[in-house]
Amino acid sequence: MKLAKPLARQWLIPIVAACCAFCLLVAGVRFYLGSQQQQQLLQRIPLQVQQQFMPLLAQSVWDVDPVMEQKLLKGIQSLEGVADVSLLNNRGQVQLALSSQQPASHRIELPVQAAGTGEQPLGTLRLSLSLRSLEYTLWLDIAQTLAELIVAMALLAGLAQRYLQRQILAPLAQLTARWHSTESIGTQAAQNEIDQLDQTLQHYDHARERLLQNTRQTCFDLTQQRDHLSSLLAMRTAELDQLSRFHQMVSEMSSRLIQLDHAEIESEISIALSRIGNLLEVDRCYLYRVAPSLHIHNTQEWCRAGVPSTAHLYENYPLQESAWFVPQLIKQHLVALSQLEDIPPEGHNERMRFAAHGIQSLAVVTLSYQGQVLGFFGCDSVLQKRDWLDKELTLMRLFSEMLCHILLQRQYRQAHDTTRQELALARDKLDAMANIDGLTGLANRTTFQQQLLKAYKQARESSQTLSLLLVNIDVFSDYNACFGHLEGDHCLIRLADVLQQHFARQTVVIARLNGDEFGILLPGTNADAAYRQAESLRQAIWQLGIPHISSSVSTCVTACVGVASLDVAQHDSMNTLQEAAAHCLYQAKQLGRNRVISTRLGTGDGVSA
């Protein structure tokens, strides 16, 4: 014991001092590295937000998707070092904000830009960074590391002291005591004890070698497990990345297809098929639409370079001819075959057809809505057989749902366009029936009044000329009494034809106002020209030579015409212009009929034929 105590003190004090120095060194290095890591983390946060979140955030702001915006802001706030997150619109107003109790030490703003807006940002993303939270985390890490080191050092010191006491100091003390007690025996006994101590040391050396070998084997096994886990992680990461890219691609294509016109959908679907085919690494990717008659029509297909197309072979293919494949599709909505030998005997003809087209594996999804089959979406593997993975079938189902919505939208749009065209035709027919005189085919009084008001306003605003003719058949009631109303209607029809032939311009409006009275609207015609045209019309009616034996004016049907031309000073409204024409027509009747009376601009004098 006298020998062990000084030796224990000599060994224990340096060990404790070395442990303290080592702990201080580890704490200093850990603090320096943690500080550097904090600065690098704060510098990487804007770049990390730009790369991971900004494209999706810009897309959600462009699509006005508050739910996605909330999720993305929560994801940004979950980044280490981010305290507050705010989304501002173009006017600087806070649209969405997430805050925490952490104090902010830095603040940065990032523009939210999308590819479709050019340089104009959709808004601003404001980030508040908290250095204190990182420092608190750093001190916790340092404290935890020191605690672990202290505990480890204490355990190591205890084990070392116990090992020193039991394995070295105690045997040495026993050996020293034995040497003192057996001095008379000689050196042989001391030599045997020394050999025993040497054998003990050799035994511990062998045990240490075995422990070292076991440790090396354990490290080797752990390394292999780590490599295996790394490969699994890389594979899962690649799968998640592929799934994320597919979801993003489907979302982008869905947004584009919804906004496109009917004429552009076909080309966009062809682009989508090529992108899906390249993503799934298949040889053919196709969309077959199904008509209400259950025939395939309007097929679209993408083929890899060197792979022949087969879509045209299925154009107008009747679904009733399929003995097994189509019924299975309609029943299960998905048929995935890794090899054609999986088709049962009842599908022999279809198996031979697929084999003739070079197909080794295929997967097809049914596009249906409420029991109605809209089409089929599928992929073929021609160059080699393949086992369809669940994730690939899930991606195909997701894409088929998008195609189904597009086909439904297109179907609804076509039905809507057809209905709108039918309604437009019906409305035109109703408008025609409401605005046209049923006997003569001329415009009726309502239409004439509307056109007169429109022409009057336009003439006043643009300082243009405008003339109005009122035509009345002389003693037409006697004509009806003499020849009957049927002949009277026939006479009116012939007079309407004369009016239309006489005024062939498109801007002239001719209407039947009453039973034997007609109105003629002449935009852009002054008083002199209107009078000449009215006189020519009067003569054309008289020259028809329609017999009128009961007339007191002539032996043929005649007419009198009242002409009024726009005078802004006198005609302050449409009604005053119409009253002026009616007054001239009344004068023509009073002066003996079969004549034209016109109100000259500026004078108001009547001119008779």
C-alpha positions as a printed NumPy array, in Angstrom:
array([[   0.   ,    0.   ,    0.   ],
       [   2.916,    2.282,    0.651],
       [   4.089,    1.654,   -2.857],
       [   0.586,    2.095,   -4.452],
       [  -0.37 ,    5.387,   -2.949],
       [   2.422,    7.549,   -4.401],
       [   2.035,    5.875,   -7.755],
       [  -1.743,    6.468,   -7.773],
       [  -1.243,   10.128,   -7.05 ],
       [   1.361,   10.429,   -9.773],
       [  -0.987,    8.836,  -12.337],
       [  -4.295,   10.35 ,  -11.252],
       [  -3.282,   14.025,  -11.13 ],
       [  -1.925,   14.167,  -14.718],
       [  -4.983,   12.312,  -15.965],
       [  -7.336,   14.847,  -14.342],
       [  -5.276,   17.769,  -15.635],
       [  -5.181,   16.307,  -19.125],
       [  -8.95 ,   15.756,  -19.054],
       [  -9.589,   19.367,  -18.013],
       [  -7.268,   20.693,  -20.687],
       [  -8.848,   18.443,  -23.288],
       [ -12.368,   19.608,  -22.31 ],
       [ -11.341,   23.247,  -22.572],
       [  -9.725,   22.62 ,  -25.949],
       [ -12.812,   20.802,  -27.243],
       [ -15.076,   23.59 ,  -25.97 ],
       [ -12.947,   26.241,  -27.656],
       [ -12.793,   24.396,  -30.97 ],
       [ -16.499,   23.62 ,  -30.809],
       [ -17.331,   27.287,  -30.132],
       [ -15.162,   28.483,  -33.028],
       [ -16.571,   25.942,  -35.488],
       [ -20.122,   26.629,  -34.299],
       [ -19.669,   30.362,  -34.816],
       [ -18.38 ,   29.788,  -38.329],
       [ -21.229,   27.417,  -39.021],
       [ -23.774,   30.003,  -37.781],
       [ -22.466,   32.623,  -40.181],
       [ -22.462,   30.156,  -43.062],
       [ -25.995,   29.063,  -42.155],
       [ -27.264,   32.641,  -42.149],
       [ -25.579,   33.243,  -45.512],
       [ -27.053,   30.056,  -46.999],
       [ -30.64 ,   30.75 ,  -45.907],
       [ -31.485,   33.181,  -48.814],
       [ -29.933,   30.824,  -51.371],
       [ -31.721,   27.83 ,  -49.849],
       [ -35.05 ,   29.675,  -49.932],
       [ -34.449,   30.727,  -53.576],
       [ -33.642,   27.194,  -54.676],
       [ -36.101,   25.085,  -52.658],
       [ -39.134,   27.257,  -52.012],
       [ -39.196,   30.284,  -54.361],
       [ -40.35 ,   28.462,  -57.58 ],
       [ -43.25 ,   26.778,  -55.77 ],
       [ -44.06 ,   29.979,  -53.861],
       [ -44.113,   32.02 ,  -57.101],
       [ -46.352,   29.396,  -58.718],
       [ -48.768,   29.398,  -55.739],
       [ -48.883,   33.247,  -55.731],
       [ -49.491,   33.197,  -59.51 ],
       [ -52.251,   30.568,  -59.082],
       [ -53.658,   32.417,  -55.989],
       [ -53.382,   29.26 ,  -53.817],
       [ -53.489,   30.408,  -50.135],
       [ -53.224,   26.845,  -48.806],
       [ -49.984,   26.174,  -50.671],
       [ -48.659,   29.613,  -49.673],
       [ -49.323,   28.765,  -45.986],
       [ -47.545,   25.422,  -46.307],
       [ -44.529,   26.973,  -48.053],
       [ -44.205,   29.762,  -45.462],
       [ -44.327,   27.158,  -42.671],
       [ -41.604,   25.199,  -44.47 ],
       [ -39.437,   28.339,  -44.725],
       [ -40.032,   29.19 ,  -41.051],
       [ -38.951,   25.663,  -40.076],
       [ -35.452,   26.395,  -41.437],
       [ -32.886,   26.786,  -38.695],
       [ -32.18 ,   30.452,  -38.03 ],
       [ -35.494,   31.794,  -39.467],
       [ -37.672,   33.602,  -36.925],
       [ -40.443,   35.429,  -38.855],
       [ -41.706,   35.002,  -42.417],
       [ -43.961,   37.487,  -44.25 ],
       [ -45.377,   37.526,  -47.784],
       [ -46.034,   41.022,  -49.168],
       [ -47.943,   41.914,  -52.325],
       [ -46.813,   44.416,  -54.975],
       [ -48.246,   47.312,  -52.916],
       [ -46.117,   46.435,  -49.905],
       [ -49.073,   45.109,  -47.904],
       [ -48.612,   41.985,  -45.796],
       [ -50.606,   39.202,  -47.432],
       [ -49.538,   36.351,  -45.153],
       [ -47.246,   36.314,  -42.101],
       [ -45.881,   33.726,  -39.678],
       [ -44.168,   34.977,  -36.528],
       [ -42.43 ,   33.422,  -33.538],
       [ -41.239,   34.545,  -30.128],
       [ -37.592,   34.603,  -31.175],
       [ -35.866,   38.003,  -31.429],
       [ -34.724,   38.891,  -34.956],
       [ -31.16 ,   40.023,  -35.574],
       [ -31.181,   40.198,  -39.38 ],
       [ -33.872,   40.979,  -41.934],
       [ -33.759,   40.269,  -45.655],
       [ -36.28 ,   40.661,  -48.472],
       [ -36.46 ,   38.474,  -51.564],
       [ -38.562,   39.249,  -54.689],
       [ -41.156,   36.621,  -55.647],
       [ -40.873,   36.269,  -59.416],
       [ -42.419,   33.845,  -61.887],
       [ -41.342,   33.083,  -65.44 ],
       [ -44.595,   34.461,  -66.902],
       [ -44.306,   37.936,  -65.303],
       [ -40.907,   38.93 ,  -66.66 ],
       [ -38.958,   41.303,  -64.414],
       [ -42.074,   42.456,  -62.543],
       [ -42.184,   40.579,  -59.163],
       [ -45.433,   39.077,  -57.875],
       [ -44.568,   40.176,  -54.353],
       [ -41.852,   40.222,  -51.71 ],
       [ -40.775,   37.549,  -49.218],
       [ -39.499,   39.102,  -45.973],
       [ -37.354,   36.909,  -43.689],
       [ -36.326,   37.768,  -40.105],
       [ -33.247,   35.774,  -39.014],
       [ -32.491,   35.072,  -35.366],
       [ -28.816,   34.767,  -34.45 ],
       [ -29.685,   34.421,  -30.761],
       [ -31.524,   31.161,  -31.347],
       [ -28.469,   29.8  ,  -33.157],
       [ -26.188,   30.948,  -30.329],
       [ -28.503,   29.344,  -27.793],
       [ -28.392,   26.11 ,  -29.793],
       [ -24.601,   26.381,  -30.015],
       [ -24.193,   26.834,  -26.229],
       [ -26.528,   23.918,  -25.644],
       [ -24.419,   21.777,  -27.978],
       [ -21.225,   22.897,  -26.222],
       [ -22.724,   22.214,  -22.804],
       [ -23.957,   18.815,  -23.905],
       [ -20.573,   17.99 ,  -25.434],
       [ -18.754,   19.077,  -22.252],
       [ -21.145,   17.097,  -20.102],
       [ -20.627,   14.021,  -22.22 ],
       [ -16.848,   14.51 ,  -22.15 ],
       [ -16.824,   15.033,  -18.37 ],
       [ -18.946,   11.946,  -17.804],
       [ -16.795,    9.956,  -20.22 ],
       [ -13.595,   11.222,  -18.599],
       [ -14.942,   10.475,  -15.117],
       [ -15.924,    6.968,  -16.134],
       [ -12.584,    6.505,  -17.859],
       [ -10.727,    7.812,  -14.814],
       [ -12.712,    5.532,  -12.538],
       [ -12.104,    2.554,  -14.763],
       [  -8.406,    3.432,  -15.071],
       [  -8.074,    3.808,  -11.323],
       [  -9.911,    0.543,  -10.749],
       [  -7.834,   -1.213,  -13.351],
       [  -4.61 ,    0.256,  -11.944],
       [  -5.582,   -0.69 ,   -8.421],
       [  -6.704,   -4.23 ,   -9.144],
       [  -4.542,   -5.318,  -12.019],
       [  -1.261,   -3.551,  -11.429],
       [  -0.906,   -2.022,   -7.978],
       [  -2.438,   -4.904,   -6.051],
       [  -0.323,   -7.583,   -7.797],
       [   2.751,   -5.443,   -7.411],
       [   1.972,   -4.929,   -3.745],
       [   1.436,   -8.643,   -3.292],
       [   4.584,   -9.387,   -5.211],
       [   6.543,   -6.864,   -3.134],
       [   5.181,   -8.349,    0.081],
       [   5.972,  -11.838,   -1.139],
       [   9.485,  -10.791,   -2.018],
       [   9.944,   -9.351,    1.454],
       [   8.552,  -12.485,    3.048],
       [  10.578,  -14.959,    0.973],
       [  14.015,  -13.415,    0.874],
       [  15.522,  -16.548,    2.318],
       [  14.259,  -18.675,   -0.496],
       [  16.409,  -16.925,   -3.051],
       [  15.858,  -15.536,   -6.412],
       [  14.088,  -18.56 ,   -7.823],
       [  10.849,  -17.767,   -6.058],
       [  11.098,  -14.123,   -7.066],
       [  11.794,  -15.224,  -10.582],
       [   8.707,  -17.438,  -10.661],
       [   6.565,  -14.574,   -9.457],
       [   8.029,  -12.391,  -12.154],
       [   7.232,  -15.073,  -14.739],
       [   3.692,  -15.254,  -13.412],
       [   3.361,  -11.464,  -13.726],
       [   4.786,  -11.685,  -17.243],
       [   2.315,  -14.439,  -18.137],
       [  -0.476,  -12.263,  -16.796],
       [   0.672,   -9.37 ,  -18.932],
       [   0.878,  -11.657,  -21.969],
       [  -2.648,  -12.885,  -21.24 ],
       [  -3.921,   -9.292,  -21.221],
       [  -2.053,   -8.646,  -24.47 ],
       [  -3.856,  -11.555,  -26.115],
       [  -7.179,  -10.36 ,  -24.761],
       [  -6.467,   -6.878,  -26.083],
       [  -5.656,   -8.304,  -29.525],
       [  -8.905,  -10.259,  -29.538],
       [ -10.839,   -7.141,  -28.471],
       [  -9.095,   -5.126,  -31.171],
       [ -10.011,   -7.723,  -33.787],
       [ -13.618,   -7.747,  -32.582],
       [ -13.654,   -3.952,  -32.686],
       [ -12.297,   -3.949,  -36.225],
       [ -14.9  ,   -6.491,  -37.292],
       [ -17.644,   -4.415,  -35.669],
       [ -16.401,   -1.277,  -37.438],
       [ -16.336,   -3.162,  -40.734],
       [ -19.911,   -4.379,  -40.207],
       [ -21.051,   -0.867,  -39.283],
       [ -19.362,    0.517,  -42.398],
       [ -21.163,   -1.979,  -44.59 ],
       [ -24.484,   -1.137,  -42.929],
       [ -23.769,    2.561,  -43.385],
       [ -23.022,    2.073,  -47.081],
       [ -26.2  ,    0.019,  -47.494],
       [ -28.279,    2.697,  -45.761],
       [ -26.627,    5.375,  -47.898],
       [ -27.576,    3.514,  -51.063],
       [ -31.152,    3.078,  -49.833],
       [ -31.312,    6.761,  -48.944],
       [ -29.992,    7.744,  -52.374],
       [ -32.538,    5.475,  -54.054],
       [ -35.43 ,    6.84 ,  -51.974],
       [ -34.255,   10.387,  -52.579],
       [ -34.191,    9.758,  -56.318],
       [ -37.694,    8.284,  -56.161],
       [ -38.995,   11.25 ,  -54.185],
       [ -37.288,   13.638,  -56.577],
       [ -38.877,   11.852,  -59.537],
       [ -42.279,   11.92 ,  -57.839],
       [ -41.886,   15.615,  -57.025],
       [ -40.884,   16.433,  -60.602],
       [ -43.831,   14.423,  -61.903],
       [ -46.301,   16.2  ,  -59.598],
       [ -44.868,   19.558,  -60.615],
       [ -45.024,   18.612,  -64.286],
       [ -48.645,   17.387,  -63.994],
       [ -49.632,   20.569,  -62.164],
       [ -47.942,   22.727,  -64.8  ],
       [ -49.51 ,   20.804,  -67.696],
       [ -52.928,   20.881,  -66.021],
       [ -52.754,   24.658,  -65.613],
       [ -51.642,   25.13 ,  -69.219],
       [ -54.273,   22.783,  -70.673],
       [ -57.085,   24.472,  -68.744],
       [ -56.094,   27.907,  -70.085],
       [ -55.578,   26.831,  -73.71 ],
       [ -58.117,   27.115,  -76.496],
       [ -59.733,   24.109,  -78.082],
       [ -57.401,   24.277,  -81.112],
       [ -54.244,   24.235,  -78.969],
       [ -55.164,   21.329,  -76.682],
       [ -54.168,   18.623,  -79.203],
       [ -50.596,   19.888,  -79.584],
       [ -50.227,   20.412,  -75.835],
       [ -51.405,   16.844,  -75.138],
       [ -48.78 ,   15.559,  -77.615],
       [ -46.094,   17.464,  -75.69 ],
       [ -47.421,   16.062,  -72.406],
       [ -47.305,   12.493,  -73.757],
       [ -43.673,   12.923,  -74.786],
       [ -42.723,   14.292,  -71.372],
       [ -44.527,   11.451,  -69.567],
       [ -42.928,    8.869,  -71.858],
       [ -39.415,   10.198,  -71.212],
       [ -40.044,   10.448,  -67.469],
       [ -41.313,    6.838,  -67.195],
       [ -38.673,    5.645,  -69.689],
       [ -41.169,    3.757,  -71.873],
       [ -41.15 ,    3.239,  -75.645],
       [ -44.716,    4.34 ,  -76.428],
       [ -47.111,    6.65 ,  -74.623],
       [ -50.598,    7.171,  -76.072],
       [ -54.116,    8.519,  -75.542],
       [ -57.093,    6.847,  -77.246],
       [ -60.426,    8.679,  -77.069],
       [ -63.692,    6.73 ,  -77.111],
       [ -66.724,    8.006,  -79.035],
       [ -70.296,    7.531,  -77.709],
       [ -70.613,    4.702,  -80.254],
       [ -67.819,    2.868,  -78.325],
       [ -65.323,    3.253,  -81.159],
       [ -61.763,    4.526,  -80.667],
       [ -61.173,    7.84 ,  -82.449],
       [ -58.745,   10.753,  -82.511],
       [ -55.731,    8.772,  -81.284],
       [ -52.538,   10.508,  -80.133],
       [ -49.22 ,    8.725,  -79.564],
       [ -45.594,    9.43 ,  -78.727],
       [ -42.897,    6.921,  -79.723],
       [ -39.248,    6.748,  -78.849],
       [ -36.798,    7.113,  -81.732],
       [ -36.684,    3.898,  -83.724],
       [ -39.994,    2.552,  -82.359],
       [ -42.804,    2.36 ,  -84.964],
       [ -46.171,    3.965,  -84.297],
       [ -49.295,    1.787,  -83.9  ],
       [ -51.957,    4.364,  -82.985],
       [ -53.404,    4.506,  -86.513],
       [ -54.088,    0.763,  -86.357],
       [ -56.625,    1.331,  -83.571],
       [ -58.487,    4.25 ,  -85.189],
       [ -62.245,    3.392,  -85.353],
       [ -61.567,    0.126,  -83.47 ],
       [ -64.875,   -1.083,  -81.897],
       [ -64.549,   -1.929,  -78.224],
       [ -67.087,   -4.746,  -78.593],
       [ -64.504,   -6.812,  -80.501],
       [ -62.239,   -7.076,  -77.432],
       [ -62.826,  -10.405,  -75.69 ],
       [ -60.701,   -9.851,  -72.574],
       [ -58.538,   -6.697,  -72.498],
       [ -61.187,   -3.946,  -72.741],
       [ -63.637,   -5.674,  -70.324],
       [ -60.786,   -5.962,  -67.806],
       [ -59.984,   -2.272,  -68.268],
       [ -63.589,   -1.229,  -67.717],
       [ -63.875,   -3.496,  -64.686],
       [ -60.536,   -2.79 ,  -62.95 ],
       [ -59.71 ,    0.644,  -64.488],
       [ -56.052,   -0.456,  -64.717],
       [ -54.347,   -3.377,  -66.466],
       [ -50.561,   -3.744,  -66.064],
       [ -48.864,   -6.697,  -67.807],
       [ -45.16 ,   -7.402,  -67.324],
       [ -45.337,   -9.998,  -70.105],
       [ -47.938,  -10.965,  -72.701],
       [ -47.99 ,  -14.538,  -71.392],
       [ -50.058,  -13.257,  -68.453],
       [ -53.066,  -12.784,  -70.773],
       [ -55.509,  -15.718,  -70.283],
       [ -56.62 ,  -17.977,  -73.171],
       [ -59.787,  -15.957,  -73.883],
       [ -57.541,  -13.041,  -74.839],
       [ -55.501,  -15.059,  -77.343],
       [ -56.362,  -12.836,  -80.314],
       [ -55.445,   -9.704,  -78.412],
       [ -52.176,  -11.27 ,  -77.23 ],
       [ -51.297,  -12.051,  -80.842],
       [ -52.201,   -8.479,  -81.874],
       [ -49.982,   -6.997,  -79.156],
       [ -47.13 ,   -9.323,  -80.074],
       [ -47.43 ,   -8.293,  -83.739],
       [ -46.997,   -4.666,  -82.625],
       [ -43.755,   -5.576,  -80.815],
       [ -45.201,   -5.046,  -77.316],
       [ -43.451,   -6.921,  -74.492],
       [ -44.998,   -5.128,  -71.5  ],
       [ -47.856,   -2.636,  -71.247],
       [ -49.906,   -0.709,  -68.699],
       [ -53.231,    0.973,  -69.595],
       [ -55.558,    3.129,  -67.452],
       [ -59.258,    3.771,  -68.2  ],
       [ -60.485,    7.378,  -68.384],
       [ -64.091,    7.31 ,  -67.209],
       [ -66.639,    9.543,  -65.505],
       [ -69.86 ,    8.273,  -63.913],
       [ -69.715,    5.044,  -65.877],
       [ -68.988,    6.728,  -69.222],
       [ -65.737,    5.605,  -70.851],
       [ -63.968,    8.686,  -72.231],
       [ -60.754,    7.034,  -73.398],
       [ -57.644,    5.05 ,  -72.487],
       [ -54.143,    6.204,  -71.48 ],
       [ -51.302,    3.709,  -71.651],
       [ -47.594,    2.996,  -72.028],
       [ -45.807,    0.211,  -73.925],
       [ -42.355,   -1.301,  -73.458],
       [ -41.103,   -2.584,  -76.803],
       [ -37.347,   -2.964,  -76.466],
       [ -37.458,   -5.104,  -73.306],
       [ -39.762,   -6.544,  -70.685],
       [ -40.265,   -4.601,  -67.485],
       [ -41.966,   -5.022,  -64.141],
       [ -44.239,   -2.066,  -63.47 ],
       [ -43.512,   -0.466,  -60.106],
       [ -46.275,    0.803,  -57.823],
       [ -44.923,    4.342,  -58.035],
       [ -45.067,    4.207,  -61.87 ],
       [ -48.675,    3.004,  -61.827],
       [ -49.516,    5.7  ,  -59.282],
       [ -48.003,    8.341,  -61.587],
       [ -50.004,    6.95 ,  -64.521],
       [ -53.225,    7.101,  -62.481],
       [ -52.485,   10.696,  -61.524],
       [ -51.826,   11.692,  -65.134],
       [ -54.939,    9.818,  -66.314],
       [ -57.079,   11.799,  -63.855],
       [ -55.731,   15.018,  -65.351],
       [ -56.482,   13.77 ,  -68.88 ],
       [ -59.981,   12.731,  -67.792],
       [ -60.68 ,   16.231,  -66.453],
       [ -59.381,   17.732,  -69.702],
       [ -61.577,   15.466,  -71.855],
       [ -64.592,   16.265,  -69.673],
       [ -63.875,   19.978,  -69.917],
       [ -63.535,   19.677,  -73.668],
       [ -66.809,   17.717,  -73.859],
       [ -68.6  ,   20.301,  -71.741],
       [ -67.101,   23.122,  -73.805],
       [ -68.275,   21.541,  -77.057],
       [ -71.767,   21.03 ,  -75.621],
       [ -71.747,   24.608,  -74.353],
       [ -70.659,   25.951,  -77.757],
       [ -73.363,   23.92 ,  -79.496],
       [ -76.009,   25.136,  -77.081],
       [ -74.801,   28.713,  -77.422],
       [ -74.969,   28.499,  -81.215],
       [ -78.485,   27.087,  -81.05 ],
       [ -79.504,   29.848,  -78.656],
       [ -77.935,   32.468,  -80.925],
       [ -79.861,   31.128,  -83.927],
       [ -83.078,   31.065,  -81.93 ],
       [ -82.435,   34.602,  -80.68 ],
       [ -81.766,   35.798,  -84.228],
       [ -84.997,   34.201,  -85.383],
       [ -86.939,   35.827,  -82.534],
       [ -85.298,   39.192,  -83.239],
       [ -86.172,   38.837,  -86.904],
       [ -89.774,   37.937,  -86.078],
       [ -90.02 ,   40.863,  -83.669],
       [ -88.397,   43.461,  -85.965],
       [ -89.791,   42.535,  -89.414],
       [ -93.233,   43.14 ,  -90.845],
       [ -94.847,   39.784,  -91.518],
       [ -96.52 ,   40.764,  -94.795],
       [ -93.927,   42.769,  -96.713],
       [ -90.69 ,   41.6  ,  -95.099],
       [ -89.737,   45.214,  -94.346],
       [ -88.791,   46.547,  -90.942],
       [ -91.703,   47.285,  -88.612],
       [ -92.514,   50.487,  -86.76 ],
       [ -90.494,   49.539,  -83.648],
       [ -87.335,   48.905,  -85.641],
       [ -87.855,   52.077,  -87.648],
       [ -88.163,   54.174,  -84.49 ],
       [ -84.984,   52.666,  -83.066],
       [ -83.028,   53.28 ,  -86.275],
       [ -84.418,   56.821,  -86.559],
       [ -83.266,   57.649,  -83.02 ],
       [ -79.823,   56.183,  -83.699],
       [ -79.441,   58.046,  -87.006],
       [ -80.704,   61.295,  -85.45 ],
       [ -78.133,   61.185,  -82.632],
       [ -75.321,   60.286,  -85.003],
       [ -76.233,   63.085,  -87.429],
       [ -76.334,   65.696,  -84.654],
       [ -73.046,   64.55 ,  -83.085],
       [ -71.144,   64.371,  -86.385],
       [ -72.965,   67.292,  -88.138],
       [ -74.142,   65.07 ,  -90.994],
       [ -77.236,   65.364,  -93.169],
       [ -80.308,   63.24 ,  -92.599],
       [ -83.631,   63.018,  -94.468],
       [ -86.903,   61.259,  -93.671],
       [ -89.587,   60.166,  -96.199],
       [ -93.152,   59.245,  -95.24 ],
       [ -95.029,   57.481,  -98.073],
       [ -98.808,   56.974,  -98.049],
       [-100.866,   55.076, -100.678],
       [-103.665,   57.281, -101.978],
       [-107.195,   56.163, -100.983],
       [-106.005,   52.653, -100.239],
       [-109.099,   51.912,  -98.155],
       [-111.19 ,   52.247, -101.362],
       [-108.805,   49.796, -103.057],
       [-109.449,   47.22 , -100.334],
       [-113.2  ,   47.838, -100.488],
       [-113.183,   47.371, -104.274],
       [-110.77 ,   44.455, -104.736],
       [-110.712,   42.847, -101.311],
       [-108.07 ,   42.66 ,  -98.647],
       [-106.244,   39.772, -100.351],
       [-105.545,   41.894, -103.414],
       [-104.706,   44.778, -101.085],
       [-102.039,   42.679,  -99.425],
       [-100.703,   41.7  , -102.84 ],
       [-100.554,   45.377, -103.812],
       [ -98.628,   46.236, -100.639],
       [ -96.12 ,   43.458, -101.355],
       [ -95.498,   44.844, -104.886],
       [ -95.061,   48.345, -103.492],
       [ -92.571,   47.029, -100.898],
       [ -90.55 ,   45.449, -103.699],
       [ -90.474,   48.788, -105.529],
       [ -89.233,   50.527, -102.386],
       [ -86.436,   48.004, -101.908],
       [ -85.38 ,   48.229, -105.553],
       [ -85.489,   52.009, -105.547],
       [ -83.342,   52.372, -102.403],
       [ -80.629,   49.727, -102.742],
       [ -78.116,   51.278, -100.349],
       [ -77.396,   49.347,  -97.161],
       [ -77.63 ,   52.438,  -94.966],
       [ -81.22 ,   53.172,  -96.059],
       [ -83.894,   51.933,  -93.652],
       [ -87.326,   51.053,  -95.178],
       [ -90.204,   50.169,  -92.888],
       [ -93.956,   49.64 ,  -92.991],
       [ -95.408,   51.957,  -90.348],
       [ -99.146,   51.398,  -90.76 ],
       [-101.397,   49.534,  -93.159],
       [-100.772,   51.832,  -96.174],
       [ -97.95 ,   54.029,  -94.84 ],
       [ -94.223,   53.467,  -95.254],
       [ -91.194,   55.218,  -93.773],
       [ -87.793,   55.665,  -95.454],
       [ -84.718,   56.852,  -93.561],
       [ -81.929,   58.384,  -95.7  ],
       [ -78.708,   59.035,  -93.678],
       [ -76.206,   61.331,  -95.402],
       [ -78.83 ,   62.759,  -97.814],
       [ -79.61 ,   66.495,  -97.973],
       [ -82.98 ,   68.091,  -98.739],
       [ -82.529,   68.45 , -102.522],
       [ -81.314,   64.88 , -103.016],
       [ -84.092,   63.554, -100.775],
       [ -86.715,   65.438, -102.798],
       [ -85.372,   64.059, -106.087],
       [ -85.402,   60.508, -104.776],
       [ -88.937,   60.952, -103.405],
       [ -90.174,   62.264, -106.756],
       [ -88.51 ,   59.362, -108.566],
       [ -90.209,   56.944, -106.168],
       [ -93.61 ,   58.572, -106.705],
       [ -93.277,   58.158, -110.454],
       [ -92.076,   54.53 , -110.086],
       [ -95.21 ,   53.68 , -108.057],
       [ -97.485,   55.366, -110.601],
       [ -95.672,   53.599, -113.466],
       [ -96.437,   50.196, -111.969],
       [ -99.88 ,   50.67 , -113.442],
       [-101.74 ,   48.788, -110.737],
       [-105.422,   49.371, -111.606],
       [-107.424,   51.416, -109.074],
       [-110.855,   52.072, -110.617],
       [-112.275,   53.438, -107.374],
       [-109.574,   56.09 , -106.976],
       [-110.496,   59.774, -107.297],
       [-106.851,   60.625, -108.084],
       [-105.903,   58.354, -110.986],
       [-106.851,   55.115, -112.695],
       [-103.749,   53.516, -111.195],
       [-102.426,   53.242, -107.701],
       [-100.562,   56.416, -106.679],
       [ -98.821,   57.708, -103.544],
       [ -97.981,   60.987, -101.885],
       [ -94.683,   61.586, -100.096],
       [ -93.707,   63.92 ,  -97.25 ],
       [ -90.02 ,   64.807,  -97.027],
       [ -88.234,   66.361,  -94.034],
       [ -84.508,   67.013,  -93.728],
       [ -82.661,   67.6  ,  -90.464],
       [ -82.273,   71.205,  -89.368],
       [ -80.543,   71.441,  -85.985],
       [ -82.124,   74.817,  -85.251],
       [ -85.699,   73.58 ,  -85.893],
       [ -85.52 ,   69.865,  -85.078],
       [ -84.365,   69.638,  -81.491],
       [ -85.497,   66.018,  -81.214],
       [ -86.326,   63.006,  -83.299],
       [ -90.033,   63.618,  -82.795],
       [ -89.925,   67.129,  -84.284],
       [ -88.207,   65.75 ,  -87.407],
       [ -90.861,   63.059,  -87.727],
       [ -93.661,   65.565,  -87.143],
       [ -92.228,   67.792,  -89.906],
       [ -92.342,   64.865,  -92.381],
       [ -95.876,   63.999,  -91.263],
       [ -96.924,   67.625,  -91.779],
       [ -95.534,   67.588,  -95.332],
       [ -97.384,   64.328,  -96.016],
       [-100.603,   65.903,  -94.734],
       [-100.11 ,   68.884,  -97.055],
       [ -99.596,   66.527,  -99.994],
       [-102.94 ,   64.877,  -99.233],
       [-104.691,   68.23 ,  -98.881],
       [-103.289,   69.492, -102.214],
       [-104.773,   66.602, -104.184],
       [-102.479,   63.595, -103.46 ],
       [-100.056,   61.932, -105.941],
       [ -97.375,   64.508, -105.139],
       [ -94.257,   65.193, -103.051],
       [ -94.051,   67.954, -100.444],
       [ -90.632,   68.752,  -98.924],
       [ -89.559,   71.139,  -96.183],
       [ -86.495,   72.971,  -97.504],
       [ -83.703,   73.568,  -95.026],
       [ -83.706,   77.149,  -93.762],
       [ -86.93 ,   78.175,  -95.541],
       [ -89.603,   75.634,  -94.669],
       [ -91.317,   76.164,  -98.08 ],
       [ -93.386,   73.341,  -99.583],
       [ -92.472,   72.155, -103.079],
       [ -95.04 ,   70.15 , -105.007],
       [ -94.628,   67.912, -108.002]])
